């Protein structure tokens, strides 16, 4: 009986570090932004302004997001991920995350609590699947 292969997403060491720095720089509020790349490989971070700054929520301006996605397309990259931080919580999806997550790689960064790190999820139809992040 073979094991079920878990979906993975790829980040360079530099991108991983950049996401941690983005989260720390927005403290005490949540950081947010987009990731572009191809397939399951993220290649660029697109920080976005949190239009509802708070330690417990984030919102991305739709026009800012649309501009970033246009620029991604001009660079032959695709919008494949969204990130935000949980400044004082674990990197697990909240009910609000589950209710509103787009169907892209969904990264949550934890920096202010006992555990510092990044987790990635795929959230479809309120079903949450934890993905393996491969840092290369």
Kinemage of the C-alpha trace (Angstrom):
@kinemage 1
@onewidth
@group {chain A} dominant
@subgroup {mainchain}
@vectorlist {calphas} color= white
{ca unk a 1} P 0.000 0.000 0.000
{ca unk a 2} L 1.591 3.287 -1.127
{ca unk a 3} L 1.441 6.461 0.920
{ca unk a 4} L -0.580 9.365 -0.437
{ca unk a 5} L 1.779 11.976 -1.827
{ca unk a 6} L 1.342 15.303 -0.105
{ca unk a 7} L 1.249 18.437 -2.267
{ca unk a 8} L 4.354 20.606 -1.948
{ca unk a 9} L 5.229 24.215 -2.668
{ca unk a 10} L 8.740 25.533 -3.304
{ca unk a 11} L 10.376 28.673 -1.867
{ca unk a 12} L 13.966 29.802 -2.182
{ca unk a 13} L 15.821 30.518 1.071
{ca unk a 14} L 15.747 34.216 0.128
{ca unk a 15} L 11.954 34.228 -0.368
{ca unk a 16} L 11.424 32.400 2.918
{ca unk a 17} L 13.573 34.978 4.740
{ca unk a 18} L 11.828 37.837 2.941
{ca unk a 19} L 8.416 36.616 4.103
{ca unk a 20} L 9.620 36.444 7.724
{ca unk a 21} L 11.044 39.995 7.407
{ca unk a 22} L 7.804 41.308 5.859
{ca unk a 23} L 5.846 39.884 8.798
{ca unk a 24} L 8.244 41.336 11.380
{ca unk a 25} L 8.261 44.774 9.730
{ca unk a 26} L 4.453 45.014 9.996
{ca unk a 27} L 4.342 44.169 13.703
{ca unk a 28} L 2.177 44.550 15.681
{ca unk a 29} L -0.247 44.337 12.716
{ca unk a 30} L -0.709 41.615 10.134
{ca unk a 31} L 1.414 41.789 6.989
{ca unk a 32} L -0.062 40.717 3.671
{ca unk a 33} L 0.875 40.266 0.062
{ca unk a 34} L 0.999 38.081 -3.000
{ca unk a 35} L 3.445 35.577 -4.446
{ca unk a 36} L 4.085 34.930 -8.091
{ca unk a 37} L 5.753 32.072 -9.872
{ca unk a 38} L 4.951 29.066 -11.969
{ca unk a 39} L 3.369 25.750 -11.028
{ca unk a 40} L 4.277 25.107 -7.394
{ca unk a 41} L 7.428 27.246 -7.404
{ca unk a 42} L 7.138 30.736 -5.892
{ca unk a 43} L 9.650 33.180 -7.361
{ca unk a 44} L 8.667 36.673 -6.205
{ca unk a 45} L 7.063 38.387 -3.180
{ca unk a 46} L 4.636 41.272 -3.777
{ca unk a 47} L 4.051 43.073 -0.454
{ca unk a 48} L 0.655 44.765 -0.243
{ca unk a 49} L -0.540 47.476 2.096
{ca unk a 50} L -2.892 46.147 4.760
{ca unk a 51} L -5.856 48.488 4.281
{ca unk a 52} L -7.368 47.417 7.627
{ca unk a 53} L -4.257 47.260 9.823
{ca unk a 54} L -4.822 45.158 12.915
{ca unk a 55} L -3.060 42.337 14.797
{ca unk a 56} L -6.056 40.113 13.933
{ca unk a 57} L -7.014 40.808 10.316
{ca unk a 58} L -5.886 42.067 6.946
{ca unk a 59} L -7.404 43.394 3.752
{ca unk a 60} L -5.751 43.960 0.381
{ca unk a 61} L -6.892 46.824 -1.829
{ca unk a 62} L -8.390 45.234 -4.958
{ca unk a 63} L -6.898 47.835 -7.336
{ca unk a 64} L -3.412 47.350 -5.823
{ca unk a 65} L -3.810 43.584 -6.259
{ca unk a 66} L -4.960 44.000 -9.875
{ca unk a 67} L -1.922 46.195 -10.673
{ca unk a 68} L 0.411 43.590 -9.178
{ca unk a 69} L -1.232 40.751 -11.130
{ca unk a 70} L -0.898 42.770 -14.377
{ca unk a 71} L 2.803 43.276 -13.654
{ca unk a 72} L 3.184 39.562 -12.892
{ca unk a 73} L 1.649 38.739 -16.270
{ca unk a 74} L 4.002 41.198 -17.997
{ca unk a 75} L 6.894 39.289 -16.380
{ca unk a 76} L 5.418 35.949 -17.540
{ca unk a 77} L 4.684 34.986 -13.952
{ca unk a 78} L 1.373 33.904 -12.453
{ca unk a 79} L -0.371 34.845 -9.203
{ca unk a 80} L 0.051 31.585 -7.308
{ca unk a 81} L 0.060 32.559 -3.634
{ca unk a 82} L -1.186 34.892 -0.955
{ca unk a 83} L 0.483 35.469 2.397
{ca unk a 84} L -0.364 37.134 5.650
{ca unk a 85} L 0.981 37.013 9.159
{ca unk a 86} L -0.408 36.065 12.524
{ca unk a 87} L 1.726 38.387 14.680
{ca unk a 88} L 0.941 36.677 17.976
{ca unk a 89} L -0.685 33.453 16.910
{ca unk a 90} L 0.102 30.127 15.367
{ca unk a 91} L 0.409 29.850 11.578
{ca unk a 92} L -2.931 28.084 11.181
{ca unk a 93} L -5.972 29.350 9.259
{ca unk a 94} L -8.597 31.246 11.231
{ca unk a 95} L -12.273 30.807 10.406
{ca unk a 96} L -12.088 34.116 8.515
{ca unk a 97} L -9.147 32.735 6.471
{ca unk a 98} L -11.110 29.587 5.654
{ca unk a 99} L -14.210 31.567 4.681
{ca unk a 100} L -12.381 34.013 2.367
{ca unk a 101} L -9.226 32.303 1.049
{ca unk a 102} L -8.703 32.381 -2.721
{ca unk a 103} L -7.758 29.125 -4.461
{ca unk a 104} L -3.997 29.753 -4.421
{ca unk a 105} L -1.173 28.708 -2.095
{ca unk a 106} L -2.155 30.275 1.229
{ca unk a 107} L 0.850 31.114 3.403
{ca unk a 108} L 0.549 32.098 7.053
{ca unk a 109} L 3.595 33.509 8.814
{ca unk a 110} L 3.994 33.395 12.587
{ca unk a 111} L 6.599 35.707 14.131
{ca unk a 112} L 5.486 37.123 17.482
{ca unk a 113} L 4.600 34.051 19.496
{ca unk a 114} L 6.475 31.011 20.710
{ca unk a 115} L 6.714 29.534 17.211
{ca unk a 116} L 8.337 31.442 14.340
{ca unk a 117} L 7.771 30.013 10.915
{ca unk a 118} L 5.677 29.713 7.802
{ca unk a 119} L 3.016 27.184 6.907
{ca unk a 120} L 1.217 26.799 3.614
{ca unk a 121} L -2.291 25.587 2.918
{ca unk a 122} L -4.664 24.940 0.067
{ca unk a 123} L -8.183 26.010 1.047
{ca unk a 124} L -10.981 24.912 -1.277
{ca unk a 125} L -14.643 24.899 -0.391
{ca unk a 126} L -13.730 25.431 3.275
{ca unk a 127} L -11.609 22.260 3.184
{ca unk a 128} L -8.095 22.951 4.521
{ca unk a 129} L -5.097 20.949 3.332
{ca unk a 130} L -1.680 21.564 4.895
{ca unk a 131} L 1.102 21.558 2.277
{ca unk a 132} L 4.797 20.840 2.634
{ca unk a 133} L 7.052 23.856 2.030
{ca unk a 134} L 10.319 22.862 0.395
{ca unk a 135} L 12.985 25.518 0.932
{ca unk a 136} L 15.749 25.276 -1.667
